[in-house]
């Protein structure tokens, strides 16, 4: 039996433990959808799967609470599949292995899935407990949030009946979120005809690794290294100084995760290898110095590999490497009225170069639609100069704050009474599904909150145990205090 089942509140940790046994990486949700429908049947609540793959549950009001407004509990069922390089974990078949590290719950070598498994587990706990006091309830557990918010994009209008939405997908206990950034996916591609390598050359694979990575919304402002942007500094100088040529490049694997590792295969005259090794050693020292206090595991590794038969033509190579170097990554600007919160950013998430094909992926975020368009145009302009085709997709708007929200006022009072301290009413740079739900249900009063998580979207993801009872108490008390219709 997993040791996390002994944590409090038992109802959340037991359900979260059950959820960790069900594979649910984005794009492969059949098992978790079945699991949730079977759960609902077992505990006796209405449930169905809609055309977009979302699971909707409905629970009647407890006795005497029938006149309350209907509240919607909302979370997403999918998780980001990231793992250590040494891990053999298969996210489509294997359960997540959890362990307790002091005050934190972590996973062994993989993402934990607390984003947004803790929200789903809380919904399950509410649905199964017939001793709680609440008005009519709906649960909306969405599909494929992490890869493009596809479930909420396909949410049918008229499917939900509630007027209050409690989004359970926030990573800082004590924060009541009333707004979030919008985003857009940017894909750039180029096809080219490979040329033969010089058979007298040698080949090496150079890897930047050991970075923390992280959530490209929540942690983009922490100054962490982007493996793709660090590697290009080595590659560009190797081309200039050591007659290197680019054969392949692979870095990053999730559009909303800061890439923590990237590898390029280079060819070069064998007499230049010694100088290249010194170059990599110098860059490693530079990276460690530049990211002191932010990154603590940076490494640059060079390995001999078999000489590939083909490589990128030099002119295209130079244009592509220059584009990787020049294109924006990281914070674009902060919210002018809230200087501590990132307004606009881009994450250079994925590079794949091999076999005559170049593909880049970015996720640009902003709480300003006009500035989001600006950063998108900047990225497009840079990559167009390298001859790349740029496509925008999956755009979603920001969630505009409602400072007059009756729900927020009520929850602030509840929080003060429960914990004898003030909550923080905040907007976040991460993208939440609230904005897209509001587009279809514009009358909703919304708050997002949750327990404290750190490093979601990485193998260092963890949940702070003492914050889970606080999250649960706030949720339960809020449902008790939902106003009358």
ABEGO torsion letter per residue (X at the ends): XBAAAABOBAAAAAAAAAAAABBABBGBAAAAAAAAAAAAAAAGBBBBBBAAGBBBBBBBBBBGAAABBBBBBBBBABBBBBBBAABABBAAABBBBBBBBEABBBBBGBBAGAOAAAAAAAAAAAAABAABBBBBBBBBBBBGAAAGGAAAAABBBGABABABBBBAABABBGBBBABBBBBBBBBBBBBBBBBBBBAABBBBBBBBBGBAEEBAAAAAAAGBBBAAAAAAAAAAAAAAAAGBBBABBBBEABAABBBABBBBBBBBBAAAAAAAAAAAAAAAAAAAAAABGABAABBBBBBBBBBBABBBBAAAAAAAAAAAAABBBEBABBBAABAABBABBBBBABBBBBGGBBBBBBBBBBABAAAAAAAAAAAAAAAAAAGBBBBBBGBBBBBBBBAABAAAAAAAAAAAAAAGBBBBBBBBABBBAAAAAAAABAABBBBBBBBBBBGBGBAABBBBAAAAAAAAAAAAAAAAABBBX
